[in-house]
Amino acid sequence: MPRSVPHTLSAPEWAMLLALSVLWGGSFFFTGIALQALPPFTLVVLRVGVAALVLNLALPLTGSRLPRTRAVWTAFAGMGLLNNVLPFCLIVWGQTHIASGLAAILNATTPLFAVAVAHLSTSDERMTGNRLAGVLVGLGGVAVMIGPALLTTLGTNVLAQIAVLAAALSYAVAGVFGRRFKRMGVPPVATAAGQVTASTLLMLPIALVVDRPWTLAMPGLPVWGAVLGIATLSTALAYVLYFRILATAGATNLLLVTFLIPVSAILLGTLVLGERLDLRHYLGMALIGCGLAAIDGRLLRRDCLSRFGRPQPGKPSDPPGVDLGRDI
């Protein structure tokens, strides 16, 4: 049987990945503002509820519609639980006890989990030496970029840190679980709409029982602005990109975005809040770039071709692509 070759990201896929990192990097900023007036479960249900409204209104404009079969809605519920309900609640609760920067670096462990989950549960996203090395180098870059000040807090608020790590594992499992929507023929916009709609139905009773939001004081305009930002940009638009990348590039490549989120968060802080980039930020970004290049594998393959030449005619070679819709 020929050996599967990990999918190499194309230029448009890299552009979508970078855009997704900016959208999700902003979610930590929006969450920090919204948590000043809203409890965690209420914030999560507002995030997925407003996103569901936006995406369902957008469906007719894209020529798509939500499927009505039980199998697809069962998959929507599973994806919503793994990709929204569990990680959003865990991260938002974690951010009430630890700094958002520390939450970002813990969230950046997602590709480590993704490499292992994809290796165990798929036939076309197997672990390779350069992919594992790239993940480790990228994590090192994230650690360097966040800096020692936040890493010194790793001994406190252990439960909050475990919660964010559990969210990272949930994201990794969701990345593999979500591959089934391509096989089901559900387009990315409909998949995103179905996922957040199912998430809203799952989260609403929890928020009503636990937070009793009708007893809360009315939030101010900055909080509502943060809710709209995290719902429309960091959720609705982000998940359209998420499922488009997942359908073409696979789960492991998609979850490289968690390496880029701290980068975009620092850049947003520099541009919007006037924060200054230190030398460690540039060094961390360089390490992250090296890690991404190693996982993508394109530069390594070009180097091998330049040293050893291209495969000779008549000799077996690796297939140029993989079937991303096939799970074990």
CORVENSUL-V312618 format. One record per helix or strand of 2 or more residues. SS is the DSSP state (hx for helix, st for strand). FROM is the first residue (numbers start at 0). LEN is the number of residues. If there is no record, write none. Layout:
BEGIN
ss & from & len
SS & FROM & LEN
SS & FROM & LEN
END
This chain:
BEGIN
ss & from & len
hx & 10 & 24
hx & 39 & 23
hx & 69 & 26
hx & 99 & 8
hx & 109 & 12
hx & 128 & 18
hx & 147 & 8
hx & 157 & 20
hx & 179 & 5
hx & 187 & 23
hx & 212 & 3
hx & 220 & 29
hx & 250 & 4
hx & 256 & 17
hx & 278 & 18
hx & 297 & 11
END
